[in-house]
Amino acid sequence: MQIQSVTPARLVTAGLAFGESPRWHDGRLWICNWGTGEIIATDAHGNREIMLTVPAVLPYSIDWLPDGRLLVVSGREGLLLRQEADGRLVTHADLRGLSKSPWNEIVVDGRGNIYVNGGGPAPAAGEYFGPGTIVLITPDGAIRQVADDIAFANGMAVTPDNTTLILAESHGNRLTAFDIAADGSLSNRRVWADLDGYPDGICLDAEGAVWYADVPNKHCVRVREGGEVLQTVTADRGCFACMLGGAARQTLFIVAAEWRGFEHMVSDARTGQVLSIEAPAPGVGWPG
């Protein structure tokens, strides 16, 4: 049974290009404003600030190391960057030897393991993305591939006990789960939920449900493991990602924008918005 959200989404801020990789950090929602190179932060009232500009246009994504240093995936450049205390961006990991295809999303778990997805083989003729991979960068700096053959790798989340990684496979219409071993390796790949949609960014809540954003269907959906739909929040434009934040991590923030196709992602149009609703359960796990 599908339960429509009874609370309309509230507009938090507008005038962005494409908001992606939202993260709740230090009392504000941080967003990668694709097409501009900006990483911005906004509070619940829409007051926003450019935190830094990175040498990437798209895709790029963010998370933080346990010591508080910011990580930025510079997707087309194949680099994972780290911001030092003095503001400098340095290379944390070079992924170019693993793939020449763009890298996409990142999540850092509670043990400091870094997972980055994307890359993989070159796309087929006429396609924008080939089969994706997941790579692991351990706290000692070692880099290795831990999953492959992913149907357009998108959002990732790690459960609070650091034992399960959930991945959005956009072109597979599913959420996929992996067990996380003590050394960070992934195993026991399985379908967490088959979906009637195209999952993009995701986040976890304390009741074990996943929220996923869906660009072509212009909504954000809360599902249980197995695929039962619990709640749907609709928008008038594509929903790219979502994150639970706010004082109690019980506000769902949705980044949305008008979708005109991959070839028009970089333009002067500023249709990007941040929307929010009060969620039934607080956010847990990582990113968080």
Secondary structure, DSSP 8 states (H G I E B T S, - for coil): ---B-SS--EEEEEEESEEEEEEEETTEEEEEEETTTEEEEE-TTS-EEEEEE-S-SSSEEEEE-TTS-EEEEETTTTEEEEE-TTS-EEEEEE-TTT-SS-EEEEEE-TTS-EEEEE--S---TT-S---EEEEEE-TT--EEEEEEEESSEEEEEE-TTS-EEEEEEGGGTEEEEEEE-TTS-EEEEEEEEE-SS-EEEEEEETTS-EEEEETTTTEEEEE-TTS-EEEEEE-SSEEEEEEEESTTS-EEEEEEE----GGGSSSS---EEEEEEE-SS-EESB--
